[in-house]
Amino acid sequence: MLFANKASGITSMEDLLEKSKANPNSIKMGMSSGGNTHVYALLLQQAGFACNIVDGGDGSDRIAALVGGHVDVCFVPYLTAKEYVENGDVVPLCTIGDRCSALPDTPSINENGYVENNFNNYYVWLAQGHRCRHRFLSGFSVRGRCDQPRSTPQISRPATSTIRSS
C-alpha cells in the first residue's frame, strides 16, 4: 500500500499528483531499490507523479522514515503501517492490487486510473549454469537450468494460487 505522512497534507492520490507537479521532486517517495515497491514508484513516475524516489530500505525502515518525516509517502504492507494508521500518523492513499478489507474506503491503484496494475507475469533472471528450484509468491515454482544463454526456466502457478500485493 502507499501511505502518506499526515504532516505532508497529502490525503489522496489526487493530492499527491497535484503537489508533485506543483513542486517537482520535492515530495520524497520511499521504496525498496530493486523490489516491487521500486517498480510501483517508477510506474507512478511514468504516470506523471513528479516525486523524488528514494531507497528507504525494508518495510520497517520505510515506515520509520515516513513517521519520522524523512519521506513524505512510502510503500509498505498494511500490517507494517497498521498502528500508525490507527493513531492517525499516516494516511492510506491506495492499495496495490485489490482493496484491503481493513481499509475498505481506500481505493486500489487501478481504481485511481494512474497505473494499470497487472502483475500476473513475473520474470526471473538467473546466472548461466545456475540450478534453481525455488518456491515464491504464494506457491509459484521456478525450475530449470540456465546452461545456455537463451534457455528459460519453467515457471508454474497452481490453479488455486492468488497473488496479494502490499
C-alpha positions as CSV (number, residue, x, y, z in Angstrom):
1,M,0.0,0.0,0.0
2,L,1.0,3.6,-0.4
3,F,0.8,5.8,2.7
4,A,1.5,9.5,3.3
5,N,2.8,11.2,6.4
6,K,-0.2,13.1,7.9
7,A,2.0,16.2,8.3
8,S,2.5,16.3,4.5
9,G,-1.1,17.2,4.0
10,I,-1.4,14.6,1.3
11,T,-4.8,12.8,1.7
12,S,-5.3,11.2,-1.7
13,M,-3.6,10.2,-4.9
14,E,-5.0,13.3,-6.5
15,D,-3.3,15.4,-3.8
16,L,-0.1,13.6,-4.4
17,L,-0.3,14.2,-8.1
18,E,-1.1,17.9,-7.8
19,K,1.5,18.6,-5.1
20,S,4.2,16.6,-7.0
21,K,3.5,18.5,-10.2
22,A,3.4,21.9,-8.5
23,N,6.9,21.3,-6.9
24,P,8.6,18.6,-8.9
25,N,10.9,16.3,-6.9
26,S,10.1,18.0,-3.6
27,I,8.0,15.0,-2.4
28,K,10.1,12.1,-1.3
29,M,8.7,8.7,-2.1
30,G,10.2,5.8,-0.1
31,M,10.6,2.4,-1.7
32,S,13.0,-0.6,-1.7
33,S,15.5,-0.5,-4.6
34,G,15.1,-3.4,-7.0
35,G,11.9,-4.6,-5.3
36,N,8.3,-4.5,-6.3
37,T,7.9,-1.1,-4.5
38,H,10.6,0.3,-6.8
39,V,8.5,-0.9,-9.8
40,Y,5.4,0.8,-8.4
41,A,7.3,4.0,-7.8
42,L,8.6,4.0,-11.3
43,L,5.1,3.3,-12.7
44,L,3.7,6.3,-10.8
45,Q,6.6,8.5,-12.0
46,Q,5.8,7.3,-15.6
47,A,2.2,8.3,-15.0
48,G,3.1,11.9,-14.2
49,F,3.9,11.9,-10.5
50,A,7.0,14.1,-10.1
51,C,8.2,12.6,-6.8
52,N,11.8,12.1,-5.7
53,I,12.1,8.3,-5.4
54,V,14.4,7.3,-2.6
55,D,15.6,4.0,-1.2
56,G,14.1,3.6,2.2
57,G,15.3,0.0,3.0
58,D,12.9,-2.7,4.1
59,G,9.3,-2.1,5.3
60,S,10.2,-1.3,8.9
61,D,12.8,1.2,7.8
62,R,10.4,2.8,5.3
63,I,7.6,3.2,7.9
64,A,10.1,4.7,10.4
65,A,11.2,7.1,7.7
66,L,7.6,8.0,7.0
67,V,6.5,8.5,10.6
68,G,9.8,10.4,11.3
69,G,9.2,12.8,8.3
70,H,12.2,11.7,6.3
71,V,9.9,10.7,3.4
72,D,6.5,12.1,2.6
73,V,5.0,9.0,1.1
74,C,6.1,5.3,1.0
75,F,5.0,1.8,0.1
76,V,4.7,-0.6,2.9
77,P,2.4,-3.5,3.7
78,Y,-0.8,-2.7,5.6
79,L,0.3,-4.7,8.7
80,T,3.5,-2.7,8.9
81,A,1.6,0.6,9.0
82,K,-1.5,-0.6,10.9
83,E,-0.7,1.0,14.3
84,Y,0.2,4.3,12.6
85,V,-3.0,4.3,10.5
86,E,-5.0,3.7,13.7
87,N,-3.3,6.5,15.6
88,G,-3.5,8.9,12.7
89,D,0.2,9.4,12.0
90,V,-0.1,8.1,8.4
91,V,-2.9,8.3,5.7
92,P,-3.6,5.4,3.3
93,L,-3.5,6.6,-0.3
94,C,-4.1,3.4,-2.3
95,T,-3.6,-0.3,-2.3
96,I,-1.6,-2.2,-4.8
97,G,-3.9,-4.9,-6.2
98,D,-7.3,-5.4,-4.6
99,R,-8.8,-3.2,-1.9
100,C,-7.7,-4.0,1.7
101,S,-10.6,-5.4,3.8
102,A,-9.2,-3.5,6.8
103,L,-9.4,-0.2,4.8
104,P,-12.4,-0.6,2.5
105,D,-12.6,3.1,1.7
106,T,-9.0,3.2,0.3
107,P,-9.1,2.8,-3.5
108,S,-6.8,0.5,-5.4
109,I,-4.1,1.9,-7.6
110,N,-6.2,0.6,-10.6
111,E,-9.3,2.5,-9.5
112,N,-7.4,5.7,-9.4
113,G,-6.6,5.1,-13.1
114,Y,-3.0,6.2,-12.9
115,V,-1.4,2.8,-13.2
116,E,-2.7,-0.4,-14.6
117,N,-1.5,-3.0,-12.1
118,N,-1.4,-6.2,-13.9
119,F,1.4,-8.2,-12.3
120,N,0.3,-11.6,-13.3
121,N,3.6,-12.3,-15.2
122,Y,6.9,-12.4,-13.3
123,Y,10.3,-12.8,-14.9
124,V,13.2,-14.5,-13.3
125,W,16.8,-13.9,-14.4
126,L,19.4,-16.5,-13.4
127,A,23.1,-16.6,-14.0
128,Q,24.2,-19.0,-16.7
129,G,24.6,-22.5,-15.3
130,H,22.6,-21.8,-12.2
131,R,20.3,-24.6,-11.0
132,C,17.1,-23.3,-9.5
133,R,14.2,-24.9,-7.7
134,H,12.5,-22.2,-5.7
135,R,9.1,-21.5,-4.3
136,F,7.9,-18.0,-4.2
137,L,4.8,-15.8,-4.4
138,S,2.1,-18.0,-2.8
139,G,3.1,-21.3,-4.3
140,F,4.7,-20.3,-7.6
141,S,7.5,-22.6,-8.6
142,V,10.6,-22.0,-10.7
143,R,12.5,-24.9,-12.1
144,G,15.2,-25.0,-14.7
145,R,18.8,-24.8,-15.6
146,C,20.2,-21.9,-17.5
147,D,23.1,-23.7,-19.2
148,Q,22.6,-21.8,-22.4
149,P,22.2,-18.1,-22.8
150,R,18.7,-18.3,-24.2
151,S,17.3,-21.2,-22.1
152,T,14.3,-20.2,-19.9
153,P,13.3,-21.8,-16.5
154,Q,9.8,-23.2,-16.4
155,I,7.5,-21.2,-14.1
156,S,4.3,-22.8,-12.9
157,R,1.5,-21.5,-10.9
158,P,-1.0,-23.7,-9.1
159,A,-4.6,-23.0,-10.2
160,T,-5.6,-22.1,-6.7
161,S,-2.8,-19.6,-6.0
162,T,-3.7,-16.0,-5.5
163,I,-1.2,-13.1,-5.5
164,R,-1.8,-10.5,-2.9
165,S,0.2,-7.3,-3.1
166,S,1.1,-5.0,-0.3
